Structure formats: structure tokens, C-alpha cells
Amino acid sequence: MDTYRTNVYNITKPTTHVNRLIQGGFRYQQLKLSSPGEIVLAKVGVKPTTSVTPITSLPGSFECSDADITQIWRVGARTIQLNEIPAFTIPSFWDVSSEGSYVNSQAPQVLSGVAAAALMQYELDFEVKPIDKGFSFSVLADTLNSGIYIWVNIANGTISANVGATEKPHELLASAPLPNTIKLGDWHNVKALVNLTDIAVSVDGAEVFKFTQTSSFYGSFGLGAALGHSAMFRNLTAKTLTGTVVYSSQLNNETFLSDFLMGTNPLSTTVDGSKRDRIAYTGDLDIAVSSTMVSTLGSEFIQGTLDLVGSYQMPPGFFVPTAKIQQEPLTEPIQSNITGLIGYSFNVLTAAAGFYQATGDMAMAKEWAPRIVAMLEWTDSQTLASNGLFNISNPAFGGDWNYYDPTQSGVVAKFNMVYAYALQSCMTLLSDAGVDTTKYVSRLDALRTNINKHFWSNDLGAYYVSDAIKTGFGQDSNALAILAGVTGANHTSSQVLKTLTKLSTPSGPLAFSNATVAAGFQKLISPYASAYHLRAAFMIGDGQVAKDLLKTLWKPMADPAGANYTGCFWETLGADGGLGLGPITSLCHAWGAGPTGELSMHVLGVQATKPGYAEWQVAPITMGLEWAQGNVPVPGGQIAVSWNATDDIITRMEVLSPAQTHGLIKLPVSSNCSRIWTLNGKPVNGANGTFAVNGGEKVVLTLN
């Protein structure tokens, strides 16, 4: 919440400085002296707002004979931990008093709400007392505060307009000199008249700035101060050009902060990046759920996020892909018929289904079933009769997690794959909540068939990107084809997984094949897409592919000796293994933590086969390891597992699980193995490596 992550202090004597705002994750603090002298520091530290529980003391655990893989699990758990924001830990954005609101080096945060975001022509009226250098405000700004940024810079006597959220010189629209009547320490009345193309600013009744713009045509408004600037604000009013009051506040009571999403966070939530965005993203949540439940057991963070983003469902059935965490869940549907990042509307369904599978929370299932049905019914309404495939008719829907690449519309492989994955994932939740799933089973079968007919390329050995890009393929869409059961006898999962090795680089797999570069796709590496790739490799039992992914992509990020080591996993990497998006790259990103969940589920081997682990299985993929051990927290306790292996054959396993549960132990076997087992000291038939056990007592299996 500290916009510029830079603080200026006038130090003339021994004193204590505490930054009350949250800067998010960081690796270091840099100090600069602006004048000659010497400063002696004492008692420098950080007051954490996220958990500081040591990774080795979390509810879940994992370690194995390969130190690199153990470290990867732990760095993923730490990434999850730092992105879990406890309720009521975010401080108020402004310092509010009876005189008004003091703002210091903080970019404008816009008035929240659908109505505010859709404003086109209005008059903004407020009083301001500049304290240091000047102040700023924004108009026609989107929910991420990017719009027309107006900077009243008294320090150099100018007023300027920029495109964006802050005062970046390369985004300058227009500028003009300020009259010398605008002074620091005096209260001034400011009016901004916003038309479709013209914006005029008056101070104390005199017009001081007018310019024409064509970059933003609708959006909200907010107040702020540039880096090193500060001001007091009061008596804010916004009206339509016909005089209807849109918003009014004296800005002298903290109750208004929630209107601009500048108050504290009422729910515990998990965000996408603790350093940068601090926003709940539905797509990131799909990866975060499994890793959370096997490590921190942060159920309240997942539940809080689901409550928040679930309230952002629109009447047609799809969801808004993001939600700022400084708000309660909405009480009324958002009256809109358009969204962005449509894939995320499917991701949130699979996230909800995954959370239900881990918890068995029937109340949660019944709450989400109608939401899932609404989304699935809308998707079916967008299916083309000619080919039975989901179609994106409006390009505004067609963005995805790779926001830096071109949007995709029409018949797109990724959106059909993630639709199939959501259908498959939600069957148990819907059925348990009392929904007849017959038609959804039928739709899933038809969708799988139609995807294979339409998107498969023998030349590529993979499913191509879209009807517009048939010469290239994507990592995530092909991994999802495996996960959603799209692959079959003609196009096998192993064949698709082998094709994905063509994306390999020494730093991990590219998210798209080289042939997509001509269409504008960047050659970047995505831990998000790779999380599905890793999950797909484990699902078909290919431990070698899984191990290669872990060693090339995640190991360097987890290496404390690495040049960019942060103790967490990143958002995006370049083909050289560096920061994929430059300085803005999030270096603590929840979607990078996928290996933590996958290692617990597939190498330790613990999975719920019925919601809430009422029935479970332990089915390890050994990946050439000599041993692994750990535990997965589950309702009623934990499932603790340890195993030893020789040449990928497990020779000994111990399992302890909660009473009143039932499990299957599935062990890899070899045709050369004698398959003589003892279970708690008694010989058992283990010809196929499968053993049914009951919870409540330790199970010891030994291969003789």
C-alpha cells in the first residue's frame, strides 16, 4: 500500500521512524543520504503482518532424499504463507482526522463500484491544502487506478496530465504553468469538469488547465499525492453534468475509506503477489488451493477468498477475475454482461471443487453449486452448433493469465480445455449438493470428442492454439487436455507430454511454442502454466518429466545462492531464467507454488478420493528417490506417510491416518519383484501393490 516504496525523512536529531503502511514482500531496503553527514542506525526491523511460523513447524510437511526437491516444497509453502493476508491487518490507506485526510506519497485510489467505474461525464469538486510540493488526483480511471492522472506540482509551478496511475514523464498528455496564487499551506477549492474528450481544471474559481484526451472515456476518480508530495483533502463531491450527486463525503471520518477500498481488509484472503498486486485473483487461486491445504492449512484464507470472488459473479454466470481485498463480499449481483480473463471464471470453479474435496464442507458445496451451474449453463449457451465447441464471440472476454500476449477470441483450445477441466472437477461437488449431473456428464463426453476432432494436429503432435493460430501450441492447454481426460487412444497423454518437451529450455519450458512468436506471443516461462504441466506429468505417472520440470524451473528459484533469490517463487521468467517482466515481476507469486501441492499429493502420495478424506489413497511416484516422509493435514487430524525405495520400488511404508477413515495404499511394483509383503508383521497378498486399510492405527508395509 506504499505506492512508491520510497520514504523521505528530515532527520536533525536522534529519532524513531516507523512506516505505518505495508510495503509487501521485499529483499532489502536501500538508504540514500540527500545531504552530507552521517546516520547511525539502531534497532532496525520489520513488523510482520503475515505468518512467521517456521516452515518446519507448519501443519503440513514434506522432505525426501533429494535436498533440492525438499527445498522446492518449502519455498512453495513460504510463498503461500506470505500471500495469506490475515483479516484486519492492512492499515488504513490515509491518515484521517477531524480536519480532513492527510495523504503523503500515495497515488490516487478510485471510488469503487460498478456505477463509478462506468462514469463518463462528471464534475469533481474538493478542497485541498497542499503541505509539501503539491497534490494529484485522477479521473476516468479503471479499477486498478489507471486513467487520467492530474498532477498539481507547486514545487515547479506546473500542472500536467498523464495517462496511467502515477506521474510518469513518458506518459505525459499535456502540461501548463500554475498561477502563483496556489500556495502551500492554504486551502484551495478545486473543480475538474470531465467531458468525453475535454477535461478542464479550475482552482478557486479560475480555470488553470484544459486539455483534450482520447485515451480514457469512462472511469472513476480518486485523490492522492505524488512521490515526495503531501496534502490534506476535505469536502469531496462528484456530480453528473445534470447535477445529480454521484458521491459526497467530508473526508474527516474513516467510514468513507471503504468506499475507495482504502480501509482494512475484513476477510482473511490469499492474494496473487504479496510484493505487488495484493489482489485476489481467481486464476491464481486454482493453484494456491492444493498447496495451501497441504502446507499452511490456511482454510480461512481460501474460504475468505472464495466468499469474496464468489460474490463477483454476474447475472449471465461468469465472474469478475479479480477483487480487491479491502472489502466485504458484495451483497447484490454485479449488473453487467461482460468480463475479462474468461479462463479465470473456469479456474474459480475448479478451485472451489478442490477446496470441497479437501474439506468435505457441505455448506460450502451447497453455496457454490448454484454458482457453478450458472457458469456452466452460460458456457453451454456459447457453444457452437457447428462443432460443439465453446466460442468467444467478444474479444473483451479473451484475455488470459498471459496479459502481455495478444487476446484470443473465436474457438480457442485453452478455453475449451479449461471448460472441460472445470466440468470434470465439479461433478462430485454438484452431485453431493443435490444437482443431477447427467447432462454435465454428457456435455463433458461430447466436449472431449469435439476438442479431439477440431484442435488436434498430427504435424504438431499437440493441440494447436486456436483457429487463428494452427501452427503453434500452448503449454497450459495441452497439459489441461491431459488433466481433463481429453487425450485418448488416438492422441495419448504420453504423446502430448513428449511434445511439450519441445518447449524446454535450460531455465524451464516456454509457455508457447516458437511458432506463436509471429502472432505476437512472447518467449517467456510461466510457473503458472508449468504447474498444470507438472500436475499432468504426475497424473500419468511420468516421474522423469516431473523431476525435469522441478530441476530446471523451480530449483534455481529455490536456490539461496541464486542471484535473484527471494525465498519465494516468481510470477514469470525470461528464457534466460531472469525476471520475465523486468522490475515489475512479482517475486512472491502464489501461482508459482504449484510444486508444494503436487509433491504432497503425488510423491508423498496422499490424495482424497472422497471429500474431506473420508476415503483416501497413498499412491507415491518415487522419481528415483530413496525415501520421502511427511504429513498432510486433513479433517480429524493428519495422514502421515514415510516410505523407502530402491530402484523406484518401495520396500517399506508407514501410514497413520485418522480413525473413521478408509484408505487404499497403491505401491509401484516390478515384474521382477517377488511381491511378498507383510502388513503389520503379517503376510498379505500384494501382487498388484494395492492394499485396503482402515484409519486410526499405524500401518506398516514391508516388501520381503
C-alpha angles and dihedrals in degrees: 000000000000096000100201099025087222125111126190119206130185102217117189101147141012106301144150122244123193122181105218095193125084114247095186124224117347139168101212145350119236119210124203127187110218093196135025116283144082132274124195114203125209134174096012114175152129129256103214121216095184125066119291095190106139113253090238089058099052120119089252128049143181135180135157144176092277109076092200093058092046089052091049091055091049096047089051090051090050090049090054091046094054092049093054105097113195117222118271095012099111111089123228109277095226133040102241125197138160089269094056139273123317115213122189124182093333125134117231117277110206130233107268129231141076093266092052093046090054097051113128110169123023148131121246118203126181144143121239136184109197110216103179127014098323148295142256143210138186136221134184088025128157128230090276089056096250114138135090109343114198116199122197101196106186090172092070099021100246141118118204142174124222135183109238139034102295141027102284111163095214089060095055115144101175142334140194139179119270122232113248090239090082104087140173115257095025127104113242132186113230126193126184118193109202119197129168093274108359127069121188126189123200128187120198090347098309123105109239103168139022128169143160122241135180102181103084126033103171138017149103134285139237144172129236150133132252124241108300092008127110138181146164119242132196143157101032119184131171122192137177115245088259091058101258110145111239096178139351134181137153088219091221099109126060092231090087093060093082089059088066095035089246098123130087124294113265095197136049104247142170115233133197100242127011092198100049127005106026088189129126109248118190094212094053090049091064090065096036096057099070095040091048095051094052096045122022094013086219094171092154091057093051092044092048091050093048090049090052101043092038089062089058094072115127125219095260089058106256125110138233102253096223139035130187110236098224092088145070118249111279116263096204130047117260105253099223136109101206136069140163135235091033092186088067090062087064093042092059090055092055090045091054091046091049092050091050091050090053097044108026087218103168094187089057091048093052091048093051100039094080090047091051092047091051092052093046092048092051090049091051089052088058094052115114117237090214096064107003092241132132109255131202105214095171115058089209087075094050105082119109142185089294093069091167091065127073117283116250127224138170118037105352126179096217095054092048092047094050089047089055091047091051092049091051095044096049100051096093095046092048094047094047089049090056100260117142102236097189095109092044091053088051092048092049093051091049093045092053090051094047094047090054092048095047111032105033117110119193089195092057097034085223144071110280123234101252144315086279094050111039097151097065139049138210129232097221097045093052093045088051089051088062094044094047095050093247094130115081145155095315098043106026127202090238090054092051092046090052091051090053089063086073086074092059124125128168087261097048137284123317114241093232134025121258092256090071093063090083088058091055102266117144125232098243136139118235123201085195096059089038091056089064089044090054092046091050092051091052093045092061092040098249100148094171094060089045092051092048090053092049094048099045102038110023103028096067092049090050094048111107088208092058118117093237099032113152102164087251140074123263139236101234138354132207121236087262092057094253130117105310097205098032121234094348092060111123107236095191105048123162094215089062092064096077096118092065093065094038094051092052093046099041111021099034079031104216117148135159112238091181125032116279092016092278080143122020144165136217108209111158126197102207100202089202092300122148095215145350134188140175145107139258117213111232136170106290096021133311143307108233119194136180128173141175124207141187119199090349092305114117110229100179135018136177122195129181119182138168120281118259091037130106130211148182122221111207115188129185110251135193130220087233093053119106088220094212106148136179121208112201088339097312124107114249136181106257102159093137096034093245124126130178113217139172126231126243100063136062114265117207118189120187129184110217 
